[in-house]
Every structure is written in C-alpha cells, then in structure tokens.
C-alpha cells in the first residue's frame, strides 16, 4: 500500500508542476506582451520539442514526489 500512495504522490507532483508551468508561462507571456513596443511577443515552439529534456524533467519531478512521500511514510 505504501508504494501505491507514493506513486500517487509522484503523479500528483507531476500534475502540479505541469499546472504551475502553464500558469507561469501564461503570466510571463502576458507581461511580455504588455511591455513590448511592437505589440508582438516572439516565441519559438521548436524549442519545446526536445523530448529528452521533457522526459528528464517529468522523471525528476516524479521521483522527488515519490521519494518524499516514501521517506515520510516509512519513518512512521
């Protein structure tokens, strides 16, 4: 049961990080578009196509959530 709880905590960490990333990017683009002199914000979607970077980030976030919950539950 401890592994199920830890896996859920890891998945919740990934979802929370993804949600926070979307909010931060939206706020940053909003601020950049207001302060831009030309009313256009340059954004390169090709920079988001590095699958290894995304996979590494998701795995790292999952492991932090999983191990944090595992250590907390195993110390009881």
GUPA-189722 format. One record per residue (C-alpha): x, y negated, z. Coordinates in nm, 4 decimals. Layout:
N
px,py,pz
X,Y,Z
...
This chain:
76
px,py,pz
0.0000,0.0000,0.0000
0.2916,-0.2316,0.0655
0.4035,-0.2076,-0.2984
0.0559,-0.2944,-0.4264
0.0452,-0.6042,-0.2070
0.3952,-0.7034,-0.3130
0.3144,-0.6532,-0.6809
0.0044,-0.8691,-0.6458
0.2110,-1.1357,-0.4699
0.4629,-1.1265,-0.7551
0.1904,-1.1579,-1.0189
0.0294,-1.4415,-0.8250
0.3670,-1.6168,-0.8188
0.3914,-1.5913,-1.1978
0.0376,-1.7270,-1.2442
0.1009,-2.0124,-1.0015
0.4289,-2.1030,-1.1713
0.2650,-2.0960,-1.5153
-0.0192,-2.3180,-1.3956
0.2228,-2.5608,-1.2340
0.4308,-2.5699,-1.5521
0.1271,-2.6572,-1.7645
0.0294,-2.9374,-1.5258
0.3829,-3.0791,-1.5118
0.4182,-3.0727,-1.8921
0.0786,-3.2409,-1.9377
0.1680,-3.5168,-1.6899
0.5097,-3.5658,-1.8456
0.3686,-3.5934,-2.1984
0.1028,-3.8337,-2.0736
0.3600,-4.0569,-1.9074
0.5901,-4.0383,-2.2105
0.3115,-4.1366,-2.4492
0.2192,-4.4391,-2.2376
0.5740,-4.5660,-2.2151
0.6561,-4.5037,-2.5807
0.6919,-4.8086,-2.8030
0.5815,-4.6265,-3.1183
0.2801,-4.4509,-2.9637
0.4218,-4.1124,-3.0635
0.5939,-3.8544,-2.8491
0.8462,-3.6258,-3.0116
0.8070,-3.2635,-2.9148
0.9789,-2.9649,-3.0681
0.7681,-2.6492,-3.0301
1.0505,-2.4449,-3.1817
1.2386,-2.4909,-2.8543
0.9750,-2.2764,-2.6817
1.0455,-1.9722,-2.8976
1.3396,-1.8375,-2.7018
1.1876,-1.5117,-2.5752
1.4826,-1.4160,-2.3559
1.4650,-1.7396,-2.1600
1.0912,-1.6978,-2.1014
1.1289,-1.3328,-2.0085
1.4109,-1.4098,-1.7665
1.2112,-1.6898,-1.6030
0.9000,-1.4735,-1.5638
1.1031,-1.1844,-1.4236
1.2836,-1.4118,-1.1786
0.9583,-1.5666,-1.0543
0.8004,-1.2212,-1.0169
1.0999,-1.0902,-0.8236
1.1005,-1.3878,-0.5878
0.7308,-1.3372,-0.5103
0.7642,-0.9593,-0.4833
1.0724,-0.9565,-0.2634
0.9488,-1.2410,-0.0443
0.6275,-1.0536,0.0280
0.8131,-0.7225,0.0687
1.0503,-0.8656,0.3279
0.7642,-1.0337,0.5106
0.5539,-0.7165,0.5268
0.8418,-0.4819,0.6103
0.9533,-0.6928,0.9060
0.6231,-0.6419,1.0893
